[in-house]
């Protein structure tokens, strides 16, 4: 997995090295939202990214929550524009869909 314009290192299990997108609140907690890019060797001409949610008050051993790769664009800039165009309620809904019941 790579970050940003192809070629930088991927995130660890406890944080994100992706591009910071937003800070949102959900169920009394603040969450940092990052855009994490991944290479797809089958489609080298596309930029694919997942959202990574990291709670600001992370408990020891608590891992970030990630979506699948939901941003797929032809360029890094288009992918960033798509992500920045997401509204807070959309980011909250995606987080809610990733959290355990």
N, C-alpha and C positions, 0 to 999 in steps of 0.2 A: 504494500500500500504506500502511495506517495502523497505528498501534500502540495498544495499550491501549483504553480506552474511546474509541470512534471519534473520529478527528480529529487525532491527533498525527502527526508526520512519520515516514517510513519509514527503514529501515536503509541504511547504505552497503554497498558490496560487501565491505569488509574487516572489518566488525564488526556488532554488532546493537544496536539501540536498543529491543529487545523487553523483555518482563518476564523477569527472571532466574528460572529454574525450579530448576536444580540444577547441581552440579558432579559429573561422573562420570569414571571412568578407563576407558580402552580401549587395549589394545596398548601399554602403557607411557606413555601420554600422558594428561594431564588435559584435560577438555573442559568448557567452560561451556555450559550449555543454556539457551536463551531461547525464549520463546513470542512469536511475531510475528503480529499480527493483520492481516488484509487485508479491505478492503471488497469486497463483491460487489454491484454495482448491481442485479443481477437478484434478489437476496435481501437487501434492506436490514434485514430483521427477524432476521437470523442473525449470529452471531459466528464467524468462520472464522479458524483459526490454523495456522501451520506451526511446526515446531521448527527452531531454528537452533543449530548446534553450532560453537563457536569454540574451537580448541585454545589452551590457556594459553600454550604455547610457540610461537606462530605464527611461521612463517618468512616472510621478506619475499616478498610476492606470493602467499602462500597465502590462498585465499578460504575463508570459512565454508562449512559444509556444511548444506544445508537440505532438509527433507522437503517434500512437497507439503502442502497444507492438509489436515490429518488430524483436527483438532479442529473440530467444527461443532456449535454449541449455540445456544439461544435467547437467552441472556444472557451478558454478559461474565463474571459470577460463575460461571455454570455451566461456561463454557469454562476458567476458571482452576481450578475444582475438579476437572474432568476431567484437566487437565494435572498438577496436584499429586497426583492419585491414581495416576499412573504410577510403577511401581517401577523401580529402577535397571536391572535386567536388561532391561526393556522399552525404556528409553531407550538402552541400549547396543545392543540389537538394531536399533532404528531407525537409529542412527548407522551401524552395520555395513552396513545395507542401502543407505545413501547413499554410502558410500565407494567409490572406484574399486577394482576387483579387483586 
